[in-house]
Amino acid sequence: MSKLSKAKGFKKSKNGLYLSMATTAFGAFSVAKQAKLARTESDTLRLIDAAVSAAAIATGLAILYRELKRLGDDDVLLG
């Protein structure tokens, strides 16, 4: 099995999905900082950008969660 096919397989594995969820959630910190800065500067356009970014993160996490459920994870936390 080549390294490239191993990497492609990892992306669809449970561990790969957990890693993707963690990195996506980590992006929320950046969005929170952006929103805080926008509020202190009363920058409406940056605040809108932060809201759209937060929506994208939430959607991304929902998609990753759905993929994790499709893999049939037996984790107690996932139900």
mmCIF file of the N, C-alpha and C atoms, coordinates in Angstrom:
data_MODEL
# 
_entry.id   MODEL 
# 
loop_
_atom_site.group_PDB 
_atom_site.id 
_atom_site.type_symbol 
_atom_site.label_atom_id 
_atom_site.label_alt_id 
_atom_site.label_comp_id 
_atom_site.label_asym_id 
_atom_site.label_entity_id 
_atom_site.label_seq_id 
_atom_site.pdbx_PDB_ins_code 
_atom_site.Cartn_x 
_atom_site.Cartn_y 
_atom_site.Cartn_z 
_atom_site.occupancy 
_atom_site.B_iso_or_equiv 
_atom_site.pdbx_formal_charge 
_atom_site.auth_seq_id 
_atom_site.auth_comp_id 
_atom_site.auth_asym_id 
_atom_site.auth_atom_id 
_atom_site.pdbx_PDB_model_num 
ATOM 1   N N  . MET A 1 1  ? 0.854   -1.176 0.000  1.00 0.00 ? 1  MET A N  1 
ATOM 2   C CA . MET A 1 1  ? 0.000   0.000  0.000  1.00 0.00 ? 1  MET A CA 1 
ATOM 3   C C  . MET A 1 1  ? 0.899   1.238  0.000  1.00 0.00 ? 1  MET A C  1 
ATOM 4   N N  . SER A 1 2  ? 0.667   2.135  -0.942 1.00 0.00 ? 2  SER A N  1 
ATOM 5   C CA . SER A 1 2  ? 1.511   3.317  -1.049 1.00 0.00 ? 2  SER A CA 1 
ATOM 6   C C  . SER A 1 2  ? 1.156   4.335  0.028  1.00 0.00 ? 2  SER A C  1 
ATOM 7   N N  . LYS A 1 3  ? 2.064   5.274  0.246  1.00 0.00 ? 3  LYS A N  1 
ATOM 8   C CA . LYS A 1 3  ? 1.845   6.306  1.257  1.00 0.00 ? 3  LYS A CA 1 
ATOM 9   C C  . LYS A 1 3  ? 0.643   7.174  0.902  1.00 0.00 ? 3  LYS A C  1 
ATOM 10  N N  . LEU A 1 4  ? 0.452   7.440  -0.379 1.00 0.00 ? 4  LEU A N  1 
ATOM 11  C CA . LEU A 1 4  ? -0.668  8.269  -0.813 1.00 0.00 ? 4  LEU A CA 1 
ATOM 12  C C  . LEU A 1 4  ? -1.996  7.587  -0.537 1.00 0.00 ? 4  LEU A C  1 
ATOM 13  N N  . SER A 1 5  ? -2.090  6.297  -0.796 1.00 0.00 ? 5  SER A N  1 
ATOM 14  C CA . SER A 1 5  ? -3.344  5.596  -0.533 1.00 0.00 ? 5  SER A CA 1 
ATOM 15  C C  . SER A 1 5  ? -3.594  5.467  0.970  1.00 0.00 ? 5  SER A C  1 
ATOM 16  N N  . LYS A 1 6  ? -2.524  5.363  1.770  1.00 0.00 ? 6  LYS A N  1 
ATOM 17  C CA . LYS A 1 6  ? -2.691  5.350  3.217  1.00 0.00 ? 6  LYS A CA 1 
ATOM 18  C C  . LYS A 1 6  ? -3.244  6.683  3.699  1.00 0.00 ? 6  LYS A C  1 
ATOM 19  N N  . ALA A 1 7  ? -2.736  7.772  3.136  1.00 0.00 ? 7  ALA A N  1 
ATOM 20  C CA . ALA A 1 7  ? -3.204  9.108  3.527  1.00 0.00 ? 7  ALA A CA 1 
ATOM 21  C C  . ALA A 1 7  ? -4.661  9.310  3.131  1.00 0.00 ? 7  ALA A C  1 
ATOM 22  N N  . LYS A 1 8  ? -5.044  8.819  1.968  1.00 0.00 ? 8  LYS A N  1 
ATOM 23  C CA . LYS A 1 8  ? -6.441  8.938  1.549  1.00 0.00 ? 8  LYS A CA 1 
ATOM 24  C C  . LYS A 1 8  ? -7.350  8.106  2.447  1.00 0.00 ? 8  LYS A C  1 
ATOM 25  N N  . GLY A 1 9  ? -6.879  6.947  2.844  1.00 0.00 ? 9  GLY A N  1 
ATOM 26  C CA . GLY A 1 9  ? -7.652  6.098  3.733  1.00 0.00 ? 9  GLY A CA 1 
ATOM 27  C C  . GLY A 1 9  ? -7.802  6.702  5.124  1.00 0.00 ? 9  GLY A C  1 
ATOM 28  N N  . PHE A 1 10 ? -6.777  7.422  5.585  1.00 0.00 ? 10 PHE A N  1 
ATOM 29  C CA . PHE A 1 10 ? -6.832  8.051  6.910  1.00 0.00 ? 10 PHE A CA 1 
ATOM 30  C C  . PHE A 1 10 ? -7.901  9.127  6.945  1.00 0.00 ? 10 PHE A C  1 
ATOM 31  N N  . LYS A 1 11 ? -8.070  9.838  5.852  1.00 0.00 ? 11 LYS A N  1 
ATOM 32  C CA . LYS A 1 11 ? -9.052  10.919 5.810  1.00 0.00 ? 11 LYS A CA 1 
ATOM 33  C C  . LYS A 1 11 ? -10.464 10.394 6.047  1.00 0.00 ? 11 LYS A C  1 
ATOM 34  N N  . LYS A 1 12 ? -10.755 9.181  5.623  1.00 0.00 ? 12 LYS A N  1 
ATOM 35  C CA . LYS A 1 12 ? -12.089 8.590  5.785  1.00 0.00 ? 12 LYS A CA 1 
ATOM 36  C C  . LYS A 1 12 ? -12.185 7.687  7.003  1.00 0.00 ? 12 LYS A C  1 
ATOM 37  N N  . SER A 1 13 ? -11.122 7.620  7.801  1.00 0.00 ? 13 SER A N  1 
ATOM 38  C CA . SER A 1 13 ? -11.145 6.767  8.986  1.00 0.00 ? 13 SER A CA 1 
ATOM 39  C C  . SER A 1 13 ? -11.714 7.542  10.173 1.00 0.00 ? 13 SER A C  1 
ATOM 40  N N  . LYS A 1 14 ? -12.022 6.806  11.238 1.00 0.00 ? 14 LYS A N  1 
ATOM 41  C CA . LYS A 1 14 ? -12.541 7.444  12.451 1.00 0.00 ? 14 LYS A CA 1 
ATOM 42  C C  . LYS A 1 14 ? -11.526 8.426  13.019 1.00 0.00 ? 14 LYS A C  1 
ATOM 43  N N  . ASN A 1 15 ? -10.266 8.012  13.060 1.00 0.00 ? 15 ASN A N  1 
ATOM 44  C CA . ASN A 1 15 ? -9.231  8.889  13.589 1.00 0.00 ? 15 ASN A CA 1 
ATOM 45  C C  . ASN A 1 15 ? -9.071  10.134 12.727 1.00 0.00 ? 15 ASN A C  1 
ATOM 46  N N  . GLY A 1 16 ? -9.163  9.959  11.424 1.00 0.00 ? 16 GLY A N  1 
ATOM 47  C CA . GLY A 1 16 ? -9.064  11.098 10.523 1.00 0.00 ? 16 GLY A CA 1 
ATOM 48  C C  . GLY A 1 16 ? -10.212 12.071 10.711 1.00 0.00 ? 16 GLY A C  1 
ATOM 49  N N  . LEU A 1 17 ? -11.416 11.533 10.915 1.00 0.00 ? 17 LEU A N  1 
ATOM 50  C CA . LEU A 1 17 ? -12.571 12.392 11.144 1.00 0.00 ? 17 LEU A CA 1 
ATOM 51  C C  . LEU A 1 17 ? -12.470 13.119 12.478 1.00 0.00 ? 17 LEU A C  1 
ATOM 52  N N  . TYR A 1 18 ? -11.976 12.419 13.507 1.00 0.00 ? 18 TYR A N  1 
ATOM 53  C CA . TYR A 1 18 ? -11.774 13.079 14.798 1.00 0.00 ? 18 TYR A CA 1 
ATOM 54  C C  . TYR A 1 18 ? -10.758 14.221 14.667 1.00 0.00 ? 18 TYR A C  1 
ATOM 55  N N  . LEU A 1 19 ? -9.693  13.975 13.931 1.00 0.00 ? 19 LEU A N  1 
ATOM 56  C CA . LEU A 1 19 ? -8.678  15.003 13.718 1.00 0.00 ? 19 LEU A CA 1 
ATOM 57  C C  . LEU A 1 19 ? -9.255  16.182 12.946 1.00 0.00 ? 19 LEU A C  1 
ATOM 58  N N  . SER A 1 20 ? -10.052 15.907 11.926 1.00 0.00 ? 20 SER A N  1 
ATOM 59  C CA . SER A 1 20 ? -10.689 16.977 11.158 1.00 0.00 ? 20 SER A CA 1 
ATOM 60  C C  . SER A 1 20 ? -11.633 17.796 12.025 1.00 0.00 ? 20 SER A C  1 
ATOM 61  N N  . MET A 1 21 ? -12.375 17.112 12.899 1.00 0.00 ? 21 MET A N  1 
ATOM 62  C CA . MET A 1 21 ? -13.290 17.823 13.794 1.00 0.00 ? 21 MET A CA 1 
ATOM 63  C C  . MET A 1 21 ? -12.510 18.713 14.764 1.00 0.00 ? 21 MET A C  1 
ATOM 64  N N  . ALA A 1 22 ? -11.407 18.212 15.264 1.00 0.00 ? 22 ALA A N  1 
ATOM 65  C CA . ALA A 1 22 ? -10.596 18.990 16.202 1.00 0.00 ? 22 ALA A CA 1 
ATOM 66  C C  . ALA A 1 22 ? -10.001 20.222 15.536 1.00 0.00 ? 22 ALA A C  1 
ATOM 67  N N  . THR A 1 23 ? -9.481  20.066 14.327 1.00 0.00 ? 23 THR A N  1 
ATOM 68  C CA . THR A 1 23 ? -8.885  21.217 13.648 1.00 0.00 ? 23 THR A CA 1 
ATOM 69  C C  . THR A 1 23 ? -9.949  22.223 13.236 1.00 0.00 ? 23 THR A C  1 
ATOM 70  N N  . THR A 1 24 ? -11.125 21.740 12.863 1.00 0.00 ? 24 THR A N  1 
ATOM 71  C CA . THR A 1 24 ? -12.216 22.643 12.517 1.00 0.00 ? 24 THR A CA 1 
ATOM 72  C C  . THR A 1 24 ? -12.672 23.410 13.751 1.00 0.00 ? 24 THR A C  1 
ATOM 73  N N  . ALA A 1 25 ? -12.810 22.716 14.865 1.00 0.00 ? 25 ALA A N  1 
ATOM 74  C CA . ALA A 1 25 ? -13.221 23.375 16.109 1.00 0.00 ? 25 ALA A CA 1 
ATOM 75  C C  . ALA A 1 25 ? -12.158 24.366 16.569 1.00 0.00 ? 25 ALA A C  1 
ATOM 76  N N  . PHE A 1 26 ? -10.892 24.057 16.331 1.00 0.00 ? 26 PHE A N  1 
ATOM 77  C CA . PHE A 1 26 ? -9.817  24.970 16.706 1.00 0.00 ? 26 PHE A CA 1 
ATOM 78  C C  . PHE A 1 26 ? -9.943  26.303 15.965 1.00 0.00 ? 26 PHE A C  1 
ATOM 79  N N  . GLY A 1 27 ? -10.486 26.268 14.754 1.00 0.00 ? 27 GLY A N  1 
ATOM 80  C CA . GLY A 1 27 ? -10.721 27.494 13.994 1.00 0.00 ? 27 GLY A CA 1 
ATOM 81  C C  . GLY A 1 27 ? -11.712 28.425 14.674 1.00 0.00 ? 27 GLY A C  1 
ATOM 82  N N  . ALA A 1 28 ? -12.521 27.890 15.566 1.00 0.00 ? 28 ALA A N  1 
ATOM 83  C CA . ALA A 1 28 ? -13.496 28.707 16.296 1.00 0.00 ? 28 ALA A CA 1 
ATOM 84  C C  . ALA A 1 28 ? -12.792 29.737 17.176 1.00 0.00 ? 28 ALA A C  1 
ATOM 85  N N  . PHE A 1 29 ? -11.603 29.413 17.689 1.00 0.00 ? 29 PHE A N  1 
ATOM 86  C CA . PHE A 1 29 ? -10.862 30.374 18.494 1.00 0.00 ? 29 PHE A CA 1 
ATOM 87  C C  . PHE A 1 29 ? -10.499 31.612 17.680 1.00 0.00 ? 29 PHE A C  1 
ATOM 88  N N  . SER A 1 30 ? -10.066 31.395 16.457 1.00 0.00 ? 30 SER A N  1 
ATOM 89  C CA . SER A 1 30 ? -9.729  32.509 15.575 1.00 0.00 ? 30 SER A CA 1 
ATOM 90  C C  . SER A 1 30 ? -10.956 33.364 15.269 1.00 0.00 ? 30 SER A C  1 
ATOM 91  N N  . VAL A 1 31 ? -12.076 32.709 15.036 1.00 0.00 ? 31 VAL A N  1 
ATOM 92  C CA . VAL A 1 31 ? -13.316 33.432 14.736 1.00 0.00 ? 31 VAL A CA 1 
ATOM 93  C C  . VAL A 1 31 ? -13.774 34.223 15.962 1.00 0.00 ? 31 VAL A C  1 
ATOM 94  N N  . ALA A 1 32 ? -13.619 33.648 17.144 1.00 0.00 ? 32 ALA A N  1 
ATOM 95  C CA . ALA A 1 32 ? -14.005 34.355 18.370 1.00 0.00 ? 32 ALA A CA 1 
ATOM 96  C C  . ALA A 1 32 ? -13.144 35.599 18.571 1.00 0.00 ? 32 ALA A C  1 
ATOM 97  N N  . LYS A 1 33 ? -11.845 35.480 18.306 1.00 0.00 ? 33 LYS A N  1 
ATOM 98  C CA . LYS A 1 33 ? -10.962 36.645 18.414 1.00 0.00 ? 33 LYS A CA 1 
ATOM 99  C C  . LYS A 1 33 ? -11.354 37.711 17.401 1.00 0.00 ? 33 LYS A C  1 
ATOM 100 N N  . GLN A 1 34 ? -11.690 37.275 16.188 1.00 0.00 ? 34 GLN A N  1 
ATOM 101 C CA . GLN A 1 34 ? -12.090 38.204 15.138 1.00 0.00 ? 34 GLN A CA 1 
ATOM 102 C C  . GLN A 1 34 ? -13.375 38.925 15.536 1.00 0.00 ? 34 GLN A C  1 
ATOM 103 N N  . ALA A 1 35 ? -14.325 38.208 16.100 1.00 0.00 ? 35 ALA A N  1 
ATOM 104 C CA . ALA A 1 35 ? -15.594 38.812 16.507 1.00 0.00 ? 35 ALA A CA 1 
ATOM 105 C C  . ALA A 1 35 ? -15.381 39.801 17.650 1.00 0.00 ? 35 ALA A C  1 
ATOM 106 N N  . LYS A 1 36 ? -14.525 39.441 18.600 1.00 0.00 ? 36 LYS A N  1 
ATOM 107 C CA . LYS A 1 36 ? -14.246 40.335 19.731 1.00 0.00 ? 36 LYS A CA 1 
ATOM 108 C C  . LYS A 1 36 ? -13.600 41.629 19.243 1.00 0.00 ? 36 LYS A C  1 
ATOM 109 N N  . LEU A 1 37 ? -12.645 41.504 18.340 1.00 0.00 ? 37 LEU A N  1 
ATOM 110 C CA . LEU A 1 37 ? -11.981 42.680 17.781 1.00 0.00 ? 37 LEU A CA 1 
ATOM 111 C C  . LEU A 1 37 ? -12.972 43.543 17.006 1.00 0.00 ? 37 LEU A C  1 
ATOM 112 N N  . ALA A 1 38 ? -13.838 42.905 16.261 1.00 0.00 ? 38 ALA A N  1 
ATOM 113 C CA . ALA A 1 38 ? -14.838 43.642 15.473 1.00 0.00 ? 38 ALA A CA 1 
ATOM 114 C C  . ALA A 1 38 ? -15.798 44.401 16.384 1.00 0.00 ? 38 ALA A C  1 
ATOM 115 N N  . ARG A 1 39 ? -16.172 43.786 17.495 1.00 0.00 ? 39 ARG A N  1 
ATOM 116 C CA . ARG A 1 39 ? -17.071 44.468 18.436 1.00 0.00 ? 39 ARG A CA 1 
ATOM 117 C C  . ARG A 1 39 ? -16.390 45.665 19.089 1.00 0.00 ? 39 ARG A C  1 
ATOM 118 N N  . THR A 1 40 ? -15.126 45.506 19.485 1.00 0.00 ? 40 THR A N  1 
ATOM 119 C CA . THR A 1 40 ? -14.432 46.613 20.143 1.00 0.00 ? 40 THR A CA 1 
ATOM 120 C C  . THR A 1 40 ? -14.188 47.770 19.187 1.00 0.00 ? 40 THR A C  1 
ATOM 121 N N  . GLU A 1 41 ? -13.995 47.455 17.905 1.00 0.00 ? 41 GLU A N  1 
ATOM 122 C CA . GLU A 1 41 ? -13.769 48.497 16.904 1.00 0.00 ? 41 GLU A CA 1 
ATOM 123 C C  . GLU A 1 41 ? -15.058 48.944 16.231 1.00 0.00 ? 41 GLU A C  1 
ATOM 124 N N  . SER A 1 42 ? -16.178 48.354 16.597 1.00 0.00 ? 42 SER A N  1 
ATOM 125 C CA . SER A 1 42 ? -17.478 48.640 15.974 1.00 0.00 ? 42 SER A CA 1 
ATOM 126 C C  . SER A 1 42 ? -17.409 48.500 14.454 1.00 0.00 ? 42 SER A C  1 
ATOM 127 N N  . ASP A 1 43 ? -16.755 47.435 14.021 1.00 0.00 ? 43 ASP A N  1 
ATOM 128 C CA . ASP A 1 43 ? -16.595 47.162 12.590 1.00 0.00 ? 43 ASP A CA 1 
ATOM 129 C C  . ASP A 1 43 ? -17.656 46.152 12.162 1.00 0.00 ? 43 ASP A C  1 
ATOM 130 N N  . THR A 1 44 ? -18.723 46.648 11.568 1.00 0.00 ? 44 THR A N  1 
ATOM 131 C CA . THR A 1 44 ? -19.853 45.804 11.182 1.00 0.00 ? 44 THR A CA 1 
ATOM 132 C C  . THR A 1 44 ? -19.462 44.763 10.139 1.00 0.00 ? 44 THR A C  1 
ATOM 133 N N  . LEU A 1 45 ? -18.655 45.157 9.193  1.00 0.00 ? 45 LEU A N  1 
ATOM 134 C CA . LEU A 1 45 ? -18.267 44.229 8.126  1.00 0.00 ? 45 LEU A CA 1 
ATOM 135 C C  . LEU A 1 45 ? -17.450 43.055 8.679  1.00 0.00 ? 45 LEU A C  1 
ATOM 136 N N  . ARG A 1 46 ? -16.523 43.327 9.592  1.00 0.00 ? 46 ARG A N  1 
ATOM 137 C CA . ARG A 1 46 ? -15.761 42.238 10.209 1.00 0.00 ? 46 ARG A CA 1 
ATOM 138 C C  . ARG A 1 46 ? -16.645 41.362 11.083 1.00 0.00 ? 46 ARG A C  1 
ATOM 139 N N  . LEU A 1 47 ? -17.622 41.976 11.721 1.00 0.00 ? 47 LEU A N  1 
ATOM 140 C CA . LEU A 1 47 ? -18.544 41.205 12.552 1.00 0.00 ? 47 LEU A CA 1 
ATOM 141 C C  . LEU A 1 47 ? -19.378 40.261 11.690 1.00 0.00 ? 47 LEU A C  1 
ATOM 142 N N  . ILE A 1 48 ? -19.821 40.728 10.541 1.00 0.00 ? 48 ILE A N  1 
ATOM 143 C CA . ILE A 1 48 ? -20.559 39.873 9.599  1.00 0.00 ? 48 ILE A CA 1 
ATOM 144 C C  . ILE A 1 48 ? -19.663 38.739 9.105  1.00 0.00 ? 48 ILE A C  1 
ATOM 145 N N  . ASP A 1 49 ? -18.405 39.069 8.812  1.00 0.00 ? 49 ASP A N  1 
ATOM 146 C CA . ASP A 1 49 ? -17.456 38.050 8.357  1.00 0.00 ? 49 ASP A CA 1 
ATOM 147 C C  . ASP A 1 49 ? -17.255 36.986 9.435  1.00 0.00 ? 49 ASP A C  1 
ATOM 148 N N  . ALA A 1 50 ? -17.156 37.410 10.686 1.00 0.00 ? 50 ALA A N  1 
ATOM 149 C CA . ALA A 1 50 ? -16.996 36.453 11.782 1.00 0.00 ? 50 ALA A CA 1 
ATOM 150 C C  . ALA A 1 50 ? -18.234 35.572 11.921 1.00 0.00 ? 50 ALA A C  1 
ATOM 151 N N  . ALA A 1 51 ? -19.412 36.153 11.741 1.00 0.00 ? 51 ALA A N  1 
ATOM 152 C CA . ALA A 1 51 ? -20.650 35.373 11.846 1.00 0.00 ? 51 ALA A CA 1 
ATOM 153 C C  . ALA A 1 51 ? -20.741 34.338 10.728 1.00 0.00 ? 51 ALA A C  1 
ATOM 154 N N  . VAL A 1 52 ? -20.366 34.727 9.528  1.00 0.00 ? 52 VAL A N  1 
ATOM 155 C CA . VAL A 1 52 ? -20.391 33.793 8.397  1.00 0.00 ? 52 VAL A CA 1 
ATOM 156 C C  . VAL A 1 52 ? -19.356 32.681 8.611  1.00 0.00 ? 52 VAL A C  1 
ATOM 157 N N  . SER A 1 53 ? -18.193 33.053 9.116  1.00 0.00 ? 53 SER A N  1 
ATOM 158 C CA . SER A 1 53 ? -17.158 32.052 9.399  1.00 0.00 ? 53 SER A CA 1 
ATOM 159 C C  . SER A 1 53 ? -17.617 31.080 10.478 1.00 0.00 ? 53 SER A C  1 
ATOM 160 N N  . ALA A 1 54 ? -18.289 31.587 11.496 1.00 0.00 ? 54 ALA A N  1 
ATOM 161 C CA . ALA A 1 54 ? -18.806 30.726 12.563 1.00 0.00 ? 54 ALA A CA 1 
ATOM 162 C C  . ALA A 1 54 ? -19.851 29.762 12.011 1.00 0.00 ? 54 ALA A C  1 
ATOM 163 N N  . ALA A 1 55 ? -20.682 30.246 11.103 1.00 0.00 ? 55 ALA A N  1 
ATOM 164 C CA . ALA A 1 55 ? -21.682 29.378 10.484 1.00 0.00 ? 55 ALA A CA 1 
ATOM 165 C C  . ALA A 1 55 ? -20.998 28.288 9.649  1.00 0.00 ? 55 ALA A C  1 
ATOM 166 N N  . ALA A 1 56 ? -19.927 28.648 8.968  1.00 0.00 ? 56 ALA A N  1 
ATOM 167 C CA . ALA A 1 56 ? -19.186 27.669 8.168  1.00 0.00 ? 56 ALA A CA 1 
ATOM 168 C C  . ALA A 1 56 ? -18.548 26.609 9.062  1.00 0.00 ? 56 ALA A C  1 
ATOM 169 N N  . ILE A 1 57 ? -18.021 27.020 10.204 1.00 0.00 ? 57 ILE A N  1 
ATOM 170 C CA . ILE A 1 57 ? -17.426 26.065 11.139 1.00 0.00 ? 57 ILE A CA 1 
ATOM 171 C C  . ILE A 1 57 ? -18.498 25.126 11.683 1.00 0.00 ? 57 ILE A C  1 
ATOM 172 N N  . ALA A 1 58 ? -19.636 25.680 12.052 1.00 0.00 ? 58 ALA A N  1 
ATOM 173 C CA . ALA A 1 58 ? -20.727 24.848 12.578 1.00 0.00 ? 58 ALA A CA 1 
ATOM 174 C C  . ALA A 1 58 ? -21.201 23.848 11.531 1.00 0.00 ? 58 ALA A C  1 
ATOM 175 N N  . THR A 1 59 ? -21.325 24.287 10.293 1.00 0.00 ? 59 THR A N  1 
ATOM 176 C CA . THR A 1 59 ? -21.747 23.398 9.211  1.00 0.00 ? 59 THR A CA 1 
ATOM 177 C C  . THR A 1 59 ? -20.697 22.312 8.969  1.00 0.00 ? 59 THR A C  1 
ATOM 178 N N  . GLY A 1 60 ? -19.433 22.701 8.976  1.00 0.00 ? 60 GLY A N  1 
ATOM 179 C CA . GLY A 1 60 ? -18.357 21.736 8.781  1.00 0.00 ? 60 GLY A CA 1 
ATOM 180 C C  . GLY A 1 60 ? -18.339 20.673 9.859  1.00 0.00 ? 60 GLY A C  1 
ATOM 181 N N  . LEU A 1 61 ? -18.533 21.093 11.110 1.00 0.00 ? 61 LEU A N  1 
ATOM 182 C CA . LEU A 1 61 ? -18.579 20.135 12.207 1.00 0.00 ? 61 LEU A CA 1 
ATOM 183 C C  . LEU A 1 61 ? -19.779 19.200 12.076 1.00 0.00 ? 61 LEU A C  1 
ATOM 184 N N  . ALA A 1 62 ? -20.910 19.733 11.636 1.00 0.00 ? 62 ALA A N  1 
ATOM 185 C CA . ALA A 1 62 ? -22.109 18.900 11.459 1.00 0.00 ? 62 ALA A CA 1 
ATOM 186 C C  . ALA A 1 62 ? -21.881 17.850 10.369 1.00 0.00 ? 62 ALA A C  1 
ATOM 187 N N  . ILE A 1 63 ? -21.236 18.247 9.293  1.00 0.00 ? 63 ILE A N  1 
ATOM 188 C CA . ILE A 1 63 ? -20.946 17.306 8.203  1.00 0.00 ? 63 ILE A CA 1 
ATOM 189 C C  . ILE A 1 63 ? -19.982 16.222 8.679  1.00 0.00 ? 63 ILE A C  1 
ATOM 190 N N  . LEU A 1 64 ? -18.938 16.617 9.397  1.00 0.00 ? 64 LEU A N  1 
ATOM 191 C CA . LEU A 1 64 ? -17.981 15.642 9.912  1.00 0.00 ? 64 LEU A CA 1 
ATOM 192 C C  . LEU A 1 64 ? -18.643 14.693 10.906 1.00 0.00 ? 64 LEU A C  1 
ATOM 193 N N  . TYR A 1 65 ? -19.521 15.209 11.747 1.00 0.00 ? 65 TYR A N  1 
ATOM 194 C CA . TYR A 1 65 ? -20.252 14.375 12.700 1.00 0.00 ? 65 TYR A CA 1 
ATOM 195 C C  . TYR A 1 65 ? -21.119 13.356 11.962 1.00 0.00 ? 65 TYR A C  1 
ATOM 196 N N  . ARG A 1 66 ? -21.781 13.803 10.894 1.00 0.00 ? 66 ARG A N  1 
ATOM 197 C CA . ARG A 1 66 ? -22.614 12.894 10.099 1.00 0.00 ? 66 ARG A CA 1 
ATOM 198 C C  . ARG A 1 66 ? -21.762 11.785 9.481  1.00 0.00 ? 66 ARG A C  1 
ATOM 199 N N  . GLU A 1 67 ? -20.589 12.143 8.967  1.00 0.00 ? 67 GLU A N  1 
ATOM 200 C CA . GLU A 1 67 ? -19.705 11.133 8.387  1.00 0.00 ? 67 GLU A CA 1 
ATOM 201 C C  . GLU A 1 67 ? -19.239 10.144 9.446  1.00 0.00 ? 67 GLU A C  1 
ATOM 202 N N  . LEU A 1 68 ? -18.996 10.644 10.635 1.00 0.00 ? 68 LEU A N  1 
ATOM 203 C CA . LEU A 1 68 ? -18.578 9.772  11.726 1.00 0.00 ? 68 LEU A CA 1 
ATOM 204 C C  . LEU A 1 68 ? -19.687 8.792  12.087 1.00 0.00 ? 68 LEU A C  1 
ATOM 205 N N  . LYS A 1 69 ? -20.914 9.277  12.111 1.00 0.00 ? 69 LYS A N  1 
ATOM 206 C CA . LYS A 1 69 ? -22.057 8.407  12.385 1.00 0.00 ? 69 LYS A CA 1 
ATOM 207 C C  . LYS A 1 69 ? -22.215 7.345  11.298 1.00 0.00 ? 69 LYS A C  1 
ATOM 208 N N  . ARG A 1 70 ? -21.927 7.705  10.059 1.00 0.00 ? 70 ARG A N  1 
ATOM 209 C CA . ARG A 1 70 ? -22.037 6.749  8.951  1.00 0.00 ? 70 ARG A CA 1 
ATOM 210 C C  . ARG A 1 70 ? -21.028 5.612  9.073  1.00 0.00 ? 70 ARG A C  1 
ATOM 211 N N  . LEU A 1 71 ? -19.914 5.898  9.722  1.00 0.00 ? 71 LEU A N  1 
ATOM 212 C CA . LEU A 1 71 ? -18.905 4.846  9.905  1.00 0.00 ? 71 LEU A CA 1 
ATOM 213 C C  . LEU A 1 71 ? -19.336 3.837  10.965 1.00 0.00 ? 71 LEU A C  1 
ATOM 214 N N  . GLY A 1 72 ? -20.448 4.132  11.645 1.00 0.00 ? 72 GLY A N  1 
ATOM 215 C CA . GLY A 1 72 ? -20.956 3.202  12.644 1.00 0.00 ? 72 GLY A CA 1 
ATOM 216 C C  . GLY A 1 72 ? -20.136 3.176  13.904 1.00 0.00 ? 72 GLY A C  1 
ATOM 217 N N  . ASP A 1 73 ? -19.721 4.326  14.353 1.00 0.00 ? 73 ASP A N  1 
ATOM 218 C CA . ASP A 1 73 ? -18.898 4.423  15.557 1.00 0.00 ? 73 ASP A CA 1 
ATOM 219 C C  . ASP A 1 73 ? -19.708 3.943  16.767 1.00 0.00 ? 73 ASP A C  1 
ATOM 220 N N  . ASP A 1 74 ? -19.100 3.116  17.588 1.00 0.00 ? 74 ASP A N  1 
ATOM 221 C CA . ASP A 1 74 ? -19.760 2.579  18.779 1.00 0.00 ? 74 ASP A CA 1 
ATOM 222 C C  . ASP A 1 74 ? -19.451 3.407  20.017 1.00 0.00 ? 74 ASP A C  1 
ATOM 223 N N  . ASP A 1 75 ? -18.925 4.592  19.833 1.00 0.00 ? 75 ASP A N  1 
ATOM 224 C CA . ASP A 1 75 ? -18.558 5.437  20.969 1.00 0.00 ? 75 ASP A CA 1 
ATOM 225 C C  . ASP A 1 75 ? -19.798 5.830  21.754 1.00 0.00 ? 75 ASP A C  1 
ATOM 226 N N  . VAL A 1 76 ? -19.718 5.760  23.069 1.00 0.00 ? 76 VAL A N  1 
ATOM 227 C CA . VAL A 1 76 ? -20.841 6.076  23.940 1.00 0.00 ? 76 VAL A CA 1 
ATOM 228 C C  . VAL A 1 76 ? -21.260 7.533  23.767 1.00 0.00 ? 76 VAL A C  1 
ATOM 229 N N  . LEU A 1 77 ? -20.299 8.430  23.541 1.00 0.00 ? 77 LEU A N  1 
ATOM 230 C CA . LEU A 1 77 ? -20.618 9.847  23.429 1.00 0.00 ? 77 LEU A CA 1 
ATOM 231 C C  . LEU A 1 77 ? -21.421 10.175 22.177 1.00 0.00 ? 77 LEU A C  1 
ATOM 232 N N  . LEU A 1 78 ? -21.318 9.357  21.155 1.00 0.00 ? 78 LEU A N  1 
ATOM 233 C CA . LEU A 1 78 ? -22.017 9.631  19.904 1.00 0.00 ? 78 LEU A CA 1 
ATOM 234 C C  . LEU A 1 78 ? -23.395 9.021  19.847 1.00 0.00 ? 78 LEU A C  1 
ATOM 235 N N  . GLY A 1 79 ? -23.713 8.172  20.766 1.00 0.00 ? 79 GLY A N  1 
ATOM 236 C CA . GLY A 1 79 ? -25.052 7.591  20.831 1.00 0.00 ? 79 GLY A CA 1 
ATOM 237 C C  . GLY A 1 79 ? -25.300 6.412  19.993 1.00 0.00 ? 79 GLY A C  1 
# 
